[in-house]
Amino acid sequence: MTPNLPVRRTERGLARGIARVTGSALGPYQTAVVRIGFSFTWLFFLLREWPHRHELYGPDGPWSWDLARQMIDGNGAFTVLMWSDGRLWFESVYAFSLAASALLMLGWRTRTMSVLFMAGVLSLQNRSIFMGDGGDNVVHLMAIYLVLTRCGQVWSLDARRRRRREQEGALEPGRDPAGIALWSVLGAVLAAATLLDRLSWGWALVFWGLWIIHALWWAVRRYARVESAVGRETATVLDVIANLAHNGALLVIMAEVCLIYATAGWYKIQGSRWQDGTAAFYPVNLDYFAPWPLVSDLVGSSGVLVMLITYGTVIVQVAFPFTLMNRRVKNALLAVMMLEHLAFAVALGLPFFSLAMIAADAVFLPTGFLRRVGGLAARLRPRRSSRADSEPEGRGSAEPDRTLVG
């Protein structure tokens, strides 16, 4: 029986792993930080570029509507800005993207707002693809991944609403008129867009699928308690599917961050300027990357500082994916990378790129640290209690959120 002991241990470990992946949505604090970080970054960017919005994505831009129409016809990218070339339509889409970003950041109807946030990001970025940079690419990808996550488990209005309902002893969810109205309006818009042939078949399938899934989730969750065992089993299956989608998306986000740093670091190694330690000298001496001339002159005038920044950047980027197995080293390197992005934001005038990368890095922050930050923020708020905003779904909660579009 001794030879079977390692096999049994492996089987038990595998069973525990499967139960954990299917039984809960992992990383509730990390996904909440990613949600808040990317929605804030995009909101901040849209507000900052408000005076220049027509030149960036609108009718006054160098990339005209006709050129964008030809490209969209070729690559099949999604953007509602191609539905009309009117100025009023552009202003409406821009305002829509602002509102979706703000509401997702606050965590109001998080499942629905993540879809609308994705639609806003893709609509603007795909309209003028040459206006972006590395930060825009990261926001573009994360907006898609967030749709698959349960990113409103903590630090959201959804979490607070769910907790208040439980504290009041409401075993059954309310009628949720706001959720039903929002779901109905979005369904009508989707139906009109489909009938008018504004969506490709692929995107129509995606949006209709999400719309139907929201309705199914609400219906099963609402009636599972009072209906037969089949209804409860269906609710359990939906929970498992949602957890698998969330955990899979979380894994993809983590892999994406590692891939960004690994490819950036290995490409730098191949460059002669990075090899001789002078690469950091050139950007700080370009007017485009010199919002603070005194800082640029200080960095560029020190050969030792330029060499340390150049080699340090390469070492950190190449080493980070290999440090994930060691928690202490990973956390230390993560702090260094975040500080480095903050330095880039100030010294090179790249605030949005830096914010996007910091938000992406946050997926690796330790849970204990995030809980302490949340507790500190809760104590600073003039409220009697904020435990509702910091409890993840499934801890101290009899049922997950069952609003129609929450």
One Martini backbone bead per residue (centre of mass of N, CA, C, O) as a GRO file, in nm:
protein
  406
    1MET     BB    1   0.051   0.066  -0.010
    2THR     BB    2   0.282   0.269  -0.030
    3PRO     BB    3   0.286   0.338  -0.344
    4ASN     BB    4  -0.011   0.482  -0.318
    5LEU     BB    5   0.035   0.743  -0.156
    6PRO     BB    6   0.122   0.952  -0.376
    7VAL     BB    7  -0.134   0.917  -0.541
    8ARG     BB    8  -0.334   1.009  -0.325
    9ARG     BB    9  -0.217   1.288  -0.283
   10THR     BB   10  -0.258   1.383  -0.571
   11GLU     BB   11  -0.563   1.345  -0.577
   12ARG     BB   12  -0.629   1.534  -0.342
   13GLY     BB   13  -0.498   1.786  -0.461
   14LEU     BB   14  -0.668   1.792  -0.719
   15ALA     BB   15  -0.943   1.810  -0.580
   16ARG     BB   16  -0.889   2.077  -0.431
   17GLY     BB   17  -0.833   2.246  -0.682
   18ILE     BB   18  -1.104   2.207  -0.825
   19ALA     BB   19  -1.281   2.311  -0.591
   20ARG     BB   20  -1.159   2.597  -0.589
   21VAL     BB   21  -1.208   2.683  -0.889
   22THR     BB   22  -1.531   2.611  -0.881
   23GLY     BB   23  -1.621   2.739  -0.581
   24SER     BB   24  -1.454   3.012  -0.658
   25ALA     BB   25  -1.356   3.350  -0.680
   26LEU     BB   26  -1.060   3.452  -0.730
   27GLY     BB   27  -0.924   3.743  -0.641
   28PRO     BB   28  -1.120   3.985  -0.542
   29TYR     BB   29  -0.917   4.222  -0.489
   30GLN     BB   30  -0.759   4.222  -0.753
   31THR     BB   31  -1.001   4.264  -0.948
   32ALA     BB   32  -1.091   4.530  -0.820
   33VAL     BB   33  -0.833   4.688  -0.881
   34VAL     BB   34  -0.842   4.652  -1.184
   35ARG     BB   35  -1.112   4.786  -1.227
   36ILE     BB   36  -1.043   5.061  -1.101
   37GLY     BB   37  -0.782   5.126  -1.257
   38PHE     BB   38  -0.892   5.116  -1.557
   39SER     BB   39  -1.136   5.303  -1.529
   40PHE     BB   40  -0.974   5.545  -1.428
   41THR     BB   41  -0.778   5.575  -1.662
   42TRP     BB   42  -0.993   5.620  -1.884
   43LEU     BB   43  -1.136   5.857  -1.750
   44PHE     BB   44  -0.892   6.043  -1.726
   45PHE     BB   45  -0.828   6.051  -2.027
   46LEU     BB   46  -1.101   6.167  -2.131
   47LEU     BB   47  -1.086   6.426  -1.959
   48ARG     BB   48  -0.811   6.530  -2.058
   49GLU     BB   49  -0.917   6.503  -2.380
   50TRP     BB   50  -1.168   6.681  -2.423
   51PRO     BB   51  -1.052   6.923  -2.603
   52HIS     BB   52  -0.933   6.673  -2.818
   53ARG     BB   53  -1.154   6.466  -2.922
   54HIS     BB   54  -1.189   6.543  -3.226
   55GLU     BB   55  -0.887   6.475  -3.305
   56LEU     BB   56  -0.874   6.180  -3.204
   57TYR     BB   57  -1.203   6.055  -3.268
   58GLY     BB   58  -1.323   6.259  -3.459
   59PRO     BB   59  -1.402   6.472  -3.731
   60ASP     BB   60  -1.099   6.632  -3.692
   61GLY     BB   61  -0.926   6.409  -3.770
   62PRO     BB   62  -0.678   6.268  -3.966
   63TRP     BB   63  -0.862   6.015  -3.930
   64SER     BB   64  -1.101   5.956  -4.114
   65TRP     BB   65  -1.405   5.815  -4.157
   66ASP     BB   66  -1.343   5.676  -4.430
   67LEU     BB   67  -1.084   5.533  -4.341
   68ALA     BB   68  -1.213   5.380  -4.107
   69ARG     BB   69  -1.422   5.228  -4.278
   70GLN     BB   70  -1.219   5.065  -4.445
   71MET     BB   71  -1.080   4.920  -4.207
   72ILE     BB   72  -1.328   4.788  -4.073
   73ASP     BB   73  -1.408   4.623  -4.325
   74GLY     BB   74  -1.136   4.452  -4.309
   75ASN     BB   75  -1.116   4.371  -3.974
   76GLY     BB   76  -1.392   4.377  -3.792
   77ALA     BB   77  -1.410   4.589  -3.593
   78PHE     BB   78  -1.532   4.745  -3.304
   79THR     BB   79  -1.758   5.037  -3.367
   80VAL     BB   80  -2.004   5.287  -3.317
   81LEU     BB   81  -1.877   5.528  -3.488
   82MET     BB   82  -1.969   5.382  -3.771
   83TRP     BB   83  -2.286   5.448  -3.766
   84SER     BB   84  -2.186   5.758  -3.764
   85ASP     BB   85  -2.076   6.104  -3.874
   86GLY     BB   86  -2.190   6.258  -3.647
   87ARG     BB   87  -2.142   6.477  -3.388
   88LEU     BB   88  -2.361   6.382  -3.189
   89TRP     BB   89  -2.275   6.085  -3.183
   90PHE     BB   90  -1.994   6.128  -3.073
   91GLU     BB   91  -2.076   6.267  -2.807
   92SER     BB   92  -2.242   6.030  -2.701
   93VAL     BB   93  -2.015   5.817  -2.693
   94TYR     BB   94  -1.825   5.971  -2.507
   95ALA     BB   95  -2.025   5.996  -2.269
   96PHE     BB   96  -2.072   5.692  -2.240
   97SER     BB   97  -1.778   5.620  -2.164
   98LEU     BB   98  -1.766   5.790  -1.910
   99ALA     BB   99  -2.001   5.655  -1.756
  100ALA     BB  100  -1.900   5.360  -1.761
  101SER     BB  101  -1.637   5.414  -1.608
  102ALA     BB  102  -1.755   5.530  -1.346
  103LEU     BB  103  -1.947   5.286  -1.276
  104LEU     BB  104  -1.728   5.070  -1.267
  105MET     BB  105  -1.556   5.195  -1.045
  106LEU     BB  106  -1.805   5.182  -0.836
  107GLY     BB  107  -1.982   4.912  -0.887
  108TRP     BB  108  -2.236   4.942  -1.084
  109ARG     BB  109  -2.345   4.696  -1.237
  110THR     BB  110  -2.086   4.530  -1.319
  111ARG     BB  111  -2.152   4.336  -1.548
  112THR     BB  112  -2.263   4.555  -1.741
  113MET     BB  113  -2.033   4.773  -1.726
  114SER     BB  114  -1.814   4.595  -1.853
  115VAL     BB  115  -1.946   4.588  -2.133
  116LEU     BB  116  -1.968   4.898  -2.178
  117PHE     BB  117  -1.671   4.955  -2.142
  118MET     BB  118  -1.576   4.790  -2.380
  119ALA     BB  119  -1.740   4.943  -2.595
  120GLY     BB  120  -1.604   5.219  -2.548
  121VAL     BB  121  -1.310   5.145  -2.596
  122LEU     BB  122  -1.339   5.020  -2.882
  123SER     BB  123  -1.476   5.256  -3.026
  124LEU     BB  124  -1.241   5.463  -2.994
  125GLN     BB  125  -0.983   5.301  -3.069
  126ASN     BB  126  -1.091   5.187  -3.355
  127ARG     BB  127  -1.123   5.465  -3.492
  128SER     BB  128  -0.804   5.545  -3.388
  129ILE     BB  129  -0.526   5.350  -3.399
  130PHE     BB  130  -0.286   5.587  -3.415
  131MET     BB  131  -0.341   5.718  -3.107
  132GLY     BB  132  -0.184   5.512  -2.960
  133ASP     BB  133  -0.035   5.301  -2.709
  134GLY     BB  134   0.061   5.090  -2.473
  135GLY     BB  135  -0.169   5.168  -2.277
  136ASP     BB  136  -0.406   5.123  -2.474
  137ASN     BB  137  -0.356   4.820  -2.517
  138VAL     BB  138  -0.407   4.735  -2.225
  139VAL     BB  139  -0.696   4.844  -2.200
  140HIS     BB  140  -0.813   4.681  -2.431
  141LEU     BB  141  -0.765   4.398  -2.305
  142MET     BB  142  -0.889   4.439  -2.016
  143ALA     BB  143  -1.178   4.504  -2.109
  144ILE     BB  144  -1.229   4.212  -2.201
  145TYR     BB  145  -1.156   4.048  -1.943
  146LEU     BB  146  -1.362   4.180  -1.737
  147VAL     BB  147  -1.621   4.042  -1.843
  148LEU     BB  148  -1.528   3.750  -1.706
  149THR     BB  149  -1.543   3.883  -1.432
  150ARG     BB  150  -1.592   3.911  -1.066
  151CYS     BB  151  -1.526   4.249  -0.990
  152GLY     BB  152  -1.777   4.302  -0.750
  153GLN     BB  153  -1.724   4.165  -0.464
  154VAL     BB  154  -1.556   4.424  -0.396
  155TRP     BB  155  -1.554   4.752  -0.383
  156SER     BB  156  -1.881   4.801  -0.420
  157LEU     BB  157  -2.212   4.865  -0.466
  158ASP     BB  158  -2.297   4.572  -0.488
  159ALA     BB  159  -2.179   4.477  -0.216
  160ARG     BB  160  -2.342   4.670  -0.040
  161ARG     BB  161  -2.625   4.580  -0.128
  162ARG     BB  162  -2.595   4.283  -0.044
  163ARG     BB  163  -2.532   4.331   0.258
  164ARG     BB  164  -2.785   4.488   0.335
  165ARG     BB  165  -2.985   4.262   0.267
  166GLU     BB  166  -2.871   4.061   0.478
  167GLN     BB  167  -2.905   4.243   0.734
  168GLU     BB  168  -3.229   4.256   0.679
  169GLY     BB  169  -3.319   3.949   0.600
  170ALA     BB  170  -3.318   3.898   0.287
  171LEU     BB  171  -3.376   3.600   0.119
  172GLU     BB  172  -3.497   3.763  -0.115
  173PRO     BB  173  -3.503   3.922  -0.388
  174GLY     BB  174  -3.593   4.175  -0.546
  175ARG     BB  175  -3.731   4.312  -0.833
  176ASP     BB  176  -3.544   4.506  -0.980
  177PRO     BB  177  -3.624   4.760  -1.175
  178ALA     BB  178  -3.354   4.876  -1.273
  179GLY     BB  179  -3.244   4.617  -1.404
  180ILE     BB  180  -3.478   4.563  -1.600
  181ALA     BB  181  -3.464   4.834  -1.750
  182LEU     BB  182  -3.173   4.810  -1.849
  183TRP     BB  183  -3.204   4.542  -1.998
  184SER     BB  184  -3.428   4.639  -2.195
  185VAL     BB  185  -3.279   4.872  -2.330
  186LEU     BB  186  -3.038   4.705  -2.434
  187GLY     BB  187  -3.210   4.512  -2.603
  188ALA     BB  188  -3.326   4.728  -2.793
  189VAL     BB  189  -3.056   4.826  -2.905
  190LEU     BB  190  -2.960   4.551  -3.010
  191ALA     BB  191  -3.196   4.502  -3.202
  192ALA     BB  192  -3.155   4.752  -3.380
  193ALA     BB  193  -2.863   4.690  -3.466
  194THR     BB  194  -2.934   4.419  -3.602
  195LEU     BB  195  -3.156   4.514  -3.806
  196LEU     BB  196  -2.947   4.744  -3.928
  197ASP     BB  197  -2.662   4.613  -3.965
  198ARG     BB  198  -2.423   4.706  -3.737
  199LEU     BB  199  -2.347   4.406  -3.691
  200SER     BB  200  -2.166   4.157  -3.676
  201TRP     BB  201  -2.203   3.828  -3.622
  202GLY     BB  202  -1.994   3.807  -3.395
  203TRP     BB  203  -2.089   4.049  -3.213
  204ALA     BB  204  -2.381   3.964  -3.192
  205LEU     BB  205  -2.322   3.700  -3.041
  206VAL     BB  206  -2.187   3.825  -2.796
  207PHE     BB  207  -2.414   4.023  -2.697
  208TRP     BB  208  -2.648   3.821  -2.691
  209GLY     BB  209  -2.517   3.624  -2.498
  210LEU     BB  210  -2.488   3.819  -2.258
  211TRP     BB  211  -2.788   3.895  -2.235
  212ILE     BB  212  -2.894   3.607  -2.180
  213ILE     BB  213  -2.718   3.540  -1.934
  214HIS     BB  214  -2.833   3.755  -1.749
  215ALA     BB  215  -3.122   3.646  -1.748
  216LEU     BB  216  -3.062   3.359  -1.650
  217TRP     BB  217  -2.925   3.430  -1.388
  218TRP     BB  218  -3.165   3.579  -1.259
  219ALA     BB  219  -3.383   3.360  -1.279
  220VAL     BB  220  -3.241   3.134  -1.124
  221ARG     BB  221  -3.174   3.296  -0.860
  222ARG     BB  222  -3.469   3.377  -0.789
  223TYR     BB  223  -3.608   3.061  -0.816
  224ALA     BB  224  -3.433   2.838  -0.672
  225ARG     BB  225  -3.558   2.834  -0.377
  226VAL     BB  226  -3.876   2.771  -0.477
  227GLU     BB  227  -3.805   2.545  -0.641
  228SER     BB  228  -3.666   2.290  -0.750
  229ALA     BB  229  -3.379   2.104  -0.759
  230VAL     BB  230  -3.311   2.187  -1.047
  231GLY     BB  231  -3.274   2.487  -0.989
  232ARG     BB  232  -3.037   2.456  -0.789
  233GLU     BB  233  -2.851   2.306  -0.984
  234THR     BB  234  -2.840   2.529  -1.196
  235ALA     BB  235  -2.715   2.741  -1.010
  236THR     BB  236  -2.457   2.583  -0.954
  237VAL     BB  237  -2.359   2.565  -1.246
  238LEU     BB  238  -2.339   2.871  -1.293
  239ASP     BB  239  -2.129   2.920  -1.076
  240VAL     BB  240  -1.909   2.742  -1.195
  241ILE     BB  241  -1.886   2.889  -1.467
  242ALA     BB  242  -1.820   3.167  -1.349
  243ASN     BB  243  -1.563   3.080  -1.199
  244LEU     BB  244  -1.408   2.975  -1.443
  245ALA     BB  245  -1.408   3.240  -1.600
  246HIS     BB  246  -1.269   3.410  -1.388
  247ASN     BB  247  -1.011   3.237  -1.342
  248GLY     BB  248  -0.922   3.240  -1.636
  249ALA     BB  249  -0.898   3.550  -1.666
  250LEU     BB  250  -0.695   3.588  -1.438
  251LEU     BB  251  -0.473   3.418  -1.570
  252VAL     BB  252  -0.450   3.590  -1.827
  253ILE     BB  253  -0.368   3.853  -1.692
  254MET     BB  254  -0.108   3.746  -1.567
  255ALA     BB  255   0.018   3.650  -1.833
  256GLU     BB  256   0.016   3.925  -1.974
  257VAL     BB  257   0.209   4.070  -1.785
  258CYS     BB  258   0.447   3.879  -1.823
  259LEU     BB  259   0.468   3.915  -2.132
  260ILE     BB  260   0.529   4.214  -2.139
  261TYR     BB  261   0.794   4.202  -1.976
  262ALA     BB  262   0.947   3.984  -2.128
  263THR     BB  263   0.947   4.111  -2.412
  264ALA     BB  264   1.068   4.383  -2.334
  265GLY     BB  265   1.333   4.274  -2.213
  266TRP     BB  266   1.438   4.097  -2.458
  267TYR     BB  267   1.444   4.329  -2.662
  268LYS     BB  268   1.645   4.507  -2.511
  269ILE     BB  269   1.890   4.315  -2.512
  270GLN     BB  270   1.925   4.346  -2.836
  271GLY     BB  271   2.014   4.630  -2.781
  272SER     BB  272   2.286   4.834  -2.789
  273ARG     BB  273   2.195   5.058  -2.580
  274TRP     BB  274   2.132   4.848  -2.355
  275GLN     BB  275   2.415   4.714  -2.344
  276ASP     BB  276   2.580   5.001  -2.285
  277GLY     BB  277   2.386   5.193  -2.091
  278THR     BB  278   2.228   5.450  -2.282
  279ALA     BB  279   1.912   5.449  -2.332
  280ALA     BB  280   1.807   5.666  -2.111
  281PHE     BB  281   1.924   5.926  -2.249
  282TYR     BB  282   1.733   5.985  -2.498
  283PRO     BB  283   1.441   6.048  -2.389
  284VAL     BB  284   1.534   6.286  -2.185
  285ASN     BB  285   1.633   6.457  -2.467
  286LEU     BB  286   1.337   6.486  -2.546
  287ASP     BB  287   1.084   6.706  -2.571
  288TYR     BB  288   0.842   6.500  -2.558
  289PHE     BB  289   1.000   6.375  -2.274
  290ALA     BB  290   1.005   6.695  -2.124
  291PRO     BB  291   0.822   6.840  -1.882
  292TRP     BB  292   1.101   6.844  -1.696
  293PRO     BB  293   1.397   6.978  -1.758
  294LEU     BB  294   1.548   6.943  -1.490
  295VAL     BB  295   1.515   6.637  -1.470
  296SER     BB  296   1.642   6.565  -1.742
  297ASP     BB  297   1.919   6.697  -1.685
  298LEU     BB  298   1.988   6.530  -1.434
  299VAL     BB  299   1.984   6.251  -1.568
  300GLY     BB  300   2.164   6.311  -1.832
  301SER     BB  301   2.432   6.410  -1.660
  302SER     BB  302   2.435   6.103  -1.547
  303GLY     BB  303   2.596   5.817  -1.615
  304VAL     BB  304   2.525   5.636  -1.374
  305LEU     BB  305   2.216   5.676  -1.378
  306VAL     BB  306   2.170   5.575  -1.665
  307MET     BB  307   2.283   5.291  -1.620
  308LEU     BB  308   2.095   5.204  -1.389
  309ILE     BB  309   1.829   5.238  -1.542
  310THR     BB  310   1.885   5.056  -1.780
  311TYR     BB  311   1.961   4.789  -1.629
  312GLY     BB  312   1.723   4.783  -1.428
  313THR     BB  313   1.495   4.754  -1.633
  314VAL     BB  314   1.582   4.485  -1.755
  315ILE     BB  315   1.600   4.313  -1.500
  316VAL     BB  316   1.308   4.346  -1.402
  317GLN     BB  317   1.159   4.242  -1.659
  318VAL     BB  318   1.298   3.961  -1.681
  319ALA     BB  319   1.260   3.861  -1.372
  320PHE     BB  320   0.961   3.866  -1.282
  321PRO     BB  321   0.840   3.586  -1.384
  322PHE     BB  322   1.060   3.427  -1.187
  323THR     BB  323   0.930   3.545  -0.894
  324LEU     BB  324   0.645   3.398  -0.838
  325MET     BB  325   0.761   3.166  -0.637
  326ASN     BB  326   0.852   3.426  -0.463
  327ARG     BB  327   0.699   3.637  -0.260
  328ARG     BB  328   0.913   3.842  -0.164
  329VAL     BB  329   1.045   3.906  -0.435
  330LYS     BB  330   0.791   3.985  -0.584
  331ASN     BB  331   0.707   4.225  -0.401
  332ALA     BB  332   0.963   4.388  -0.437
  333LEU     BB  333   0.953   4.408  -0.750
  334LEU     BB  334   0.673   4.538  -0.764
  335ALA     BB  335   0.749   4.800  -0.621
  336VAL     BB  336   0.964   4.885  -0.824
  337MET     BB  337   0.780   4.901  -1.077
  338MET     BB  338   0.582   5.112  -0.969
  339LEU     BB  339   0.795   5.331  -0.918
  340GLU     BB  340   0.891   5.341  -1.210
  341HIS     BB  341   0.620   5.436  -1.332
  342LEU     BB  342   0.605   5.696  -1.169
  343ALA     BB  343   0.865   5.813  -1.287
  344PHE     BB  344   0.769   5.814  -1.582
  345ALA     BB  345   0.524   5.999  -1.542
  346VAL     BB  346   0.704   6.246  -1.461
  347ALA     BB  347   0.968   6.251  -1.645
  348LEU     BB  348   0.803   6.164  -1.937
  349GLY     BB  349   0.492   6.211  -1.958
  350LEU     BB  350   0.328   5.904  -1.871
  351PRO     BB  351   0.047   5.860  -1.708
  352PHE     BB  352  -0.134   5.643  -1.860
  353PHE     BB  353   0.068   5.419  -1.894
  354SER     BB  354   0.137   5.394  -1.591
  355LEU     BB  355  -0.147   5.335  -1.485
  356ALA     BB  356  -0.194   5.079  -1.650
  357MET     BB  357   0.048   4.918  -1.533
  358ILE     BB  358  -0.031   4.935  -1.235
  359ALA     BB  359  -0.303   4.795  -1.268
  360ALA     BB  360  -0.177   4.531  -1.372
  361ASP     BB  361   0.016   4.476  -1.128
  362ALA     BB  362  -0.215   4.446  -0.904
  363VAL     BB  363  -0.271   4.134  -0.946
  364PHE     BB  364  -0.001   4.072  -0.745
  365LEU     BB  365  -0.113   4.160  -0.494
  366PRO     BB  366  -0.153   4.108  -0.177
  367THR     BB  367  -0.423   4.046   0.016
  368GLY     BB  368  -0.337   4.167   0.287
  369PHE     BB  369  -0.272   4.448   0.181
  370LEU     BB  370  -0.553   4.512   0.060
  371ARG     BB  371  -0.711   4.483   0.326
  372ARG     BB  372  -0.563   4.709   0.475
  373VAL     BB  373  -0.637   4.933   0.281
  374GLY     BB  374  -0.944   4.898   0.309
  375GLY     BB  375  -0.952   4.946   0.617
  376LEU     BB  376  -0.835   5.231   0.612
  377ALA     BB  377  -1.052   5.355   0.428
  378ALA     BB  378  -1.291   5.287   0.617
  379ARG     BB  379  -1.193   5.459   0.867
  380LEU     BB  380  -1.198   5.738   0.698
  381ARG     BB  381  -1.493   5.706   0.689
  382PRO     BB  382  -1.814   5.860   0.769
  383ARG     BB  383  -1.892   5.559   0.899
  384ARG     BB  384  -2.006   5.290   1.079
  385SER     BB  385  -1.977   5.091   0.816
  386SER     BB  386  -1.774   4.874   0.556
  387ARG     BB  387  -1.799   4.559   0.529
  388ALA     BB  388  -1.966   4.542   0.264
  389ASP     BB  389  -1.712   4.639   0.079
  390SER     BB  390  -1.500   4.383   0.187
  391GLU     BB  391  -1.679   4.139   0.113
  392PRO     BB  392  -1.674   3.862  -0.040
  393GLU     BB  393  -1.815   3.650  -0.233
  394GLY     BB  394  -1.900   3.387   0.005
  395ARG     BB  395  -1.848   3.573   0.264
  396GLY     BB  396  -2.104   3.598   0.466
  397SER     BB  397  -2.288   3.468   0.227
  398ALA     BB  398  -2.569   3.310   0.115
  399GLU     BB  399  -2.582   3.488  -0.157
  400PRO     BB  400  -2.545   3.595  -0.446
  401ASP     BB  401  -2.590   3.810  -0.678
  402ARG     BB  402  -2.940   3.869  -0.839
  403THR     BB  403  -2.932   4.072  -1.033
  404LEU     BB  404  -2.976   4.125  -1.358
  405VAL     BB  405  -2.723   4.368  -1.396
  406GLY     BB  406  -2.492   4.336  -1.155
   0.00000   0.00000   0.00000
